[in-house]
Amino acid sequence: MNSRLAWADHRVFEHGDEHLVFGVEDASLFALSDAAHRTLRQWRRQRTLDPDRLQPADLESLQEFCDARILRPLSPKAAPVCRAEPGRTALATLVLEVAQDCNLRCNYCYAGDGTYGGSPTLMDPATSRRSLRYLLEHSGDHEHVTVILFGGEPLLNLPAVQAAVDEADSYGGSLGKKVHFSLTTNGTLLSPEIIRFLNDARISVAVSMDGPPAIHDSNRPHADGRGSYAGIVANLKALLDGAPMPVAARVTLTPAQWASLVEVFDHLSGLGFHEVGVAPVSPVCASLLPSREQEDALMRGFETLAGRFLDEAAMGRILPFSNIIDLLSRLHGGHAKGIACGAGYGYMAIDASGRFFPCHRFTGMTEFQAGDIGTGIDGARLRAGLGELNEGREESCSRCWARTLCAGGCHYENHLRENQLGLPRGTSCRFIRNWLELGIKTYASLCSGDAIRVMNPFLNKRAQC
């Protein structure tokens, strides 16, 4: 050590009888021995350290923090990192909104009954093909790209779905590129013929389903008020039994239902879904904003399922709760996030009329439209729209220990809370930090036992997705 040292941004968590240190800049995580924790408490209040004035024993005790990059050589303020900009990154994922229409009337729908605020519209198969060609031609060096078939209800427009698959096979094959498909459906239109097509095309399927009949039917009725649960379950076994890819349950719960998280998970995993992922509802109106008590109830449910995940992992099994799996995989990969998500950075959505948006949730909001299939992605408009959303956020986030795991959160959720509902910035930050802390402690527990050896290949593969 021959230069002054400074503590990198870090946070210490208590976890049972041990302490964990999270390196913010690198998104790194280390368990501290009692001796290391004493050393950290002794020295961390000193913003800088001069190695030439330290005793050899002190230097030795601090060396492990240098090795972990928690203690680093003090250097002049680095120049700003040059980051990729929206609209200037090769496409890797395209959300294809083949149907801006739906046969259900979900009571929390952010997409206006699937129409995204417009008239019901189905994508022409020719537009579907053009969209696939655009993705492939603007995918740069990516050998694998992803198409998400979305709506509304995409199975209302099977011709456009089939056209996309055909174009991926023919044109993608000619370019030496592989297109991976996923489809999100409400499950009511599945039939033996459609299931056979989905399996033959190796399309990953996510079924929007919110739990037992009482919860699901209250959330997701048909247009005439009938519940949709029974119709989905009638088709589910055939879908699950023959699926070449995992079939996921995509759950949305309103704040009043958050206390039922464990019950919902148990019901859906009991139906045989390969994965269950739960999303708190987007606050499309003030009545869907949660109370502190409802947030706490949801976190208790997450804690229960995280504990079950550890119990299953200790027996060499994986609890199919994708929320905790995805978070553990991110921690396992150790990737510090510079941007909140891929919206505009290799990820775009195209609506049924052929207009581009930074993600499917912004569809129909003209202020976020960024070109169309005829003229291509308008990078300037894309950057302007996202820039306005994020103006000032980097400064406010810079003081948060979770910034390299969160990077500001979902653009759309922020837009709803701050621009449409007028809430102050950061109203969801407490919950996000609590969730990330739960993931950190769960990962530390996983690593402290033999289960991590079983989980390593799974988490490595997941982290690459």
Backbone hydrogen bonds, N-H to C=O, Kabsch-Sander energy under -0.5 kcal/mol:
donor,donor_aa,acceptor,acceptor_aa,energy
5,L,49,L,-3.2
6,A,72,R,-3.2
7,W,47,R,-1.1
8,A,70,I,-3.3
11,R,22,F,-1.8
13,F,20,L,-2.7
15,H,18,E,-3.0
18,E,15,H,-2.1
19,H,32,L,-0.7
20,L,13,F,-2.8
21,V,30,F,-2.9
22,F,11,R,-3.1
23,G,21,V,-0.6
23,G,28,S,-2.1
24,V,9,D,-1.7
24,V,22,F,-0.8
25,E,9,D,-0.7
27,A,23,G,-1.3
28,S,23,G,-1.5
30,F,21,V,-2.1
32,L,19,H,-3.1
37,H,33,S,-2.7
38,R,34,D,-2.1
39,T,35,A,-2.2
40,L,36,A,-2.6
41,R,37,H,-2.4
42,Q,38,R,-1.9
43,W,39,T,-2.1
44,R,40,L,-2.5
46,Q,43,W,-1.6
47,R,45,R,-0.8
49,L,5,L,-2.6
53,R,50,D,-2.0
54,L,51,P,-1.4
59,L,55,Q,-2.5
60,E,56,P,-2.3
61,S,57,A,-2.0
62,L,58,D,-1.7
63,Q,59,L,-1.0
63,Q,60,E,-0.5
64,E,60,E,-0.5
65,F,62,L,-0.9
66,C,62,L,-1.5
67,D,63,Q,-2.6
68,A,64,E,-1.5
69,R,66,C,-1.4
70,I,65,F,-2.3
71,L,65,F,-1.9
72,R,6,A,-2.9
74,L,4,R,-3.5
83,R,81,V,-0.8
87,G,344,G,-2.7
88,R,85,E,-2.0
91,L,138,H,-3.0
92,A,346,G,-3.2
93,T,346,G,-2.6
94,L,146,T,-2.3
95,V,348,M,-2.7
96,L,94,L,-0.7
96,L,148,I,-2.9
97,E,95,V,-0.8
97,E,350,I,-2.3
98,V,96,L,-1.8
98,V,150,F,-0.9
99,A,150,F,-1.0
100,Q,121,T,-3.3
101,D,99,A,-1.0
105,R,221,P,-3.0
107,N,219,N,-2.1
109,C,106,C,-1.2
112,G,109,C,-0.7
115,T,112,G,-1.6
116,Y,111,A,-4.1
118,G,115,T,-1.2
121,T,100,Q,-1.5
123,M,98,V,-2.9
124,D,352,A,-0.5
127,T,124,D,-0.7
128,S,124,D,-2.0
129,R,125,P,-2.3
130,R,126,A,-2.4
131,S,127,T,-2.5
132,L,128,S,-1.9
133,R,129,R,-2.3
134,Y,130,R,-2.6
135,L,131,S,-2.4
136,L,132,L,-2.4
137,E,133,R,-2.7
138,H,134,Y,-1.4
139,S,136,L,-1.0
142,H,139,S,-2.3
145,V,178,K,-2.4
146,T,92,A,-2.7
147,V,180,H,-2.9
148,I,94,L,-2.3
149,L,147,V,-0.6
149,L,182,S,-3.5
150,F,96,L,-2.6
150,F,148,I,-0.6
151,G,152,G,-0.6
152,G,101,D,-0.7
153,E,101,D,-2.7
156,L,153,E,-1.9
157,N,154,P,-2.0
158,L,155,L,-0.6
160,A,157,N,-0.6
161,V,157,N,-1.5
162,Q,158,L,-2.9
163,A,159,P,-2.1
164,A,160,A,-1.9
165,V,161,V,-2.0
166,D,162,Q,-2.6
167,E,163,A,-2.5
168,A,164,A,-2.3
169,D,165,V,-2.0
170,S,166,D,-2.6
171,Y,167,E,-2.0
172,G,167,E,-1.3
173,G,168,A,-0.6
173,G,169,D,-0.9
174,S,170,S,-1.6
175,L,171,Y,-1.3
176,G,172,G,-0.5
176,G,173,G,-0.9
177,K,172,G,-2.9
178,K,143,E,-2.8
180,H,145,V,-2.9
180,H,178,K,-0.5
182,S,147,V,-2.1
183,L,204,S,-2.9
184,T,149,L,-2.0
185,T,183,L,-0.6
185,T,206,A,-2.6
190,L,187,G,-0.6
195,I,191,S,-3.0
196,R,192,P,-2.1
197,F,193,E,-2.1
198,L,194,I,-2.7
199,N,195,I,-2.4
200,D,196,R,-2.6
201,A,197,F,-2.2
202,R,199,N,-1.2
203,I,198,L,-2.5
204,S,181,F,-2.5
204,S,202,R,-0.5
205,V,246,P,-0.5
206,A,183,L,-2.8
207,V,248,A,-3.1
208,S,185,T,-2.8
208,S,206,A,-0.5
209,M,207,V,-0.8
209,M,250,R,-1.4
216,H,212,P,-3.1
217,D,213,P,-2.7
218,S,214,A,-0.9
219,N,215,I,-1.5
219,N,216,H,-0.5
220,R,216,H,-3.0
222,H,226,R,-3.7
223,A,103,N,-1.2
225,G,222,H,-2.0
228,S,220,R,-0.5
232,I,228,S,-1.6
233,V,229,Y,-2.3
234,A,230,A,-1.7
235,N,231,G,-0.6
235,N,232,I,-1.3
236,L,232,I,-0.9
237,K,233,V,-0.7
239,L,235,N,-1.5
240,L,236,L,-2.8
241,D,237,K,-2.9
242,G,238,A,-1.3
243,A,239,L,-0.6
248,A,205,V,-2.1
248,A,246,P,-0.5
249,A,275,E,-2.6
250,R,207,V,-3.1
250,R,248,A,-0.5
251,V,249,A,-0.7
251,V,277,G,-2.9
253,L,279,A,-1.6
257,Q,254,T,-2.4
258,W,254,T,-0.6
258,W,255,P,-1.2
260,S,257,Q,-2.1
261,L,258,W,-1.5
264,V,260,S,-2.7
265,F,261,L,-2.7
266,D,262,V,-2.8
267,H,263,E,-2.1
268,L,264,V,-2.4
269,S,265,F,-2.8
270,G,266,D,-1.8
271,L,267,H,-1.0
272,G,269,S,-1.1
273,F,268,L,-1.4
274,H,247,V,-1.8
275,E,247,V,-1.2
276,V,320,P,-2.4
277,G,249,A,-2.6
279,A,251,V,-2.9
281,V,253,L,-2.2
284,V,282,S,-2.4
288,L,285,C,-1.8
289,L,286,A,-1.7
295,E,291,S,-2.1
296,D,292,R,-2.3
297,A,293,E,-2.0
298,L,294,Q,-2.1
299,M,295,E,-2.3
300,R,296,D,-2.2
301,G,297,A,-1.7
302,F,298,L,-2.3
303,E,299,M,-2.6
304,T,300,R,-2.2
305,L,301,G,-2.2
306,A,302,F,-2.5
307,G,303,E,-2.2
308,R,304,T,-2.0
309,F,305,L,-2.2
310,L,306,A,-1.8
311,D,307,G,-2.1
312,E,308,R,-2.7
313,A,309,F,-2.6
314,A,310,L,-2.1
315,M,311,D,-0.6
315,M,312,E,-1.1
316,G,313,A,-1.9
317,R,312,E,-2.7
319,L,317,R,-0.5
321,F,319,L,-2.2
322,S,276,V,-1.6
322,S,320,P,-0.9
323,N,276,V,-0.6
324,I,321,F,-0.5
325,I,321,F,-1.8
326,D,322,S,-2.8
327,L,323,N,-1.7
328,L,324,I,-2.6
329,S,325,I,-2.2
330,R,326,D,-1.9
331,L,327,L,-2.2
332,H,328,L,-2.7
333,G,329,S,-2.4
334,G,330,R,-1.3
335,H,330,R,-1.0
336,A,334,G,-0.7
337,K,404,T,-3.4
344,G,347,Y,-3.1
344,G,358,P,-0.7
345,Y,342,G,-2.5
346,G,344,G,-0.6
347,Y,342,G,-1.2
348,M,93,T,-1.9
349,A,357,F,-2.8
350,I,95,V,-2.8
351,D,355,R,-2.6
354,G,351,D,-2.0
356,F,371,G,-2.3
357,F,349,A,-2.5
362,F,359,C,-1.4
363,T,360,H,-1.1
365,M,362,F,-2.3
366,T,364,G,-1.0
368,F,365,M,-2.5
369,Q,366,T,-1.2
370,A,356,F,-2.8
372,D,376,G,-1.0
373,I,354,G,-2.7
376,G,372,D,-3.0
378,D,370,A,-1.5
379,G,377,I,-1.1
382,L,378,D,-2.2
383,R,379,G,-2.7
384,A,380,A,-2.2
385,G,381,R,-2.5
386,L,382,L,-2.3
387,G,383,R,-2.4
388,E,384,A,-2.1
389,L,385,G,-1.5
390,N,386,L,-1.9
391,E,387,G,-0.8
393,R,390,N,-2.4
394,E,390,N,-0.7
396,S,392,G,-1.6
397,C,393,R,-2.7
398,S,394,E,-1.2
399,R,396,S,-0.6
400,C,397,C,-2.3
403,R,400,C,-1.4
405,L,402,A,-1.7
406,C,402,A,-2.1
407,A,403,R,-1.4
409,G,406,C,-1.3
414,N,410,C,-2.4
415,H,411,H,-2.3
416,L,412,Y,-2.6
417,R,413,E,-2.5
418,E,414,N,-2.9
419,N,414,N,-0.6
419,N,415,H,-1.4
420,Q,415,H,-1.8
421,L,416,L,-2.0
423,L,417,R,-3.3
427,T,424,P,-0.9
429,C,426,G,-1.2
430,R,426,G,-0.5
432,I,428,S,-2.0
433,R,429,C,-2.8
434,N,430,R,-2.2
435,W,431,F,-2.3
436,L,432,I,-2.5
437,E,433,R,-2.6
438,L,434,N,-2.1
439,G,435,W,-2.1
440,I,436,L,-2.3
441,K,437,E,-2.4
442,T,438,L,-2.4
443,Y,439,G,-2.6
444,A,440,I,-2.2
445,S,441,K,-2.1
446,L,442,T,-2.2
447,C,443,Y,-2.4
448,S,444,A,-1.3
449,G,446,L,-0.9
452,I,446,L,-0.9
452,I,449,G,-0.8
453,R,450,D,-1.5
454,V,450,D,-0.7
454,V,451,A,-0.5
455,M,451,A,-2.3
456,N,452,I,-2.1
458,F,454,V,-0.5
459,L,455,M,-3.0
460,N,456,N,-2.8
461,K,457,P,-2.2
462,R,458,F,-2.4
463,A,459,L,-2.6
464,Q,460,N,-0.9
464,Q,461,K,-0.6
465,C,462,R,-1.4
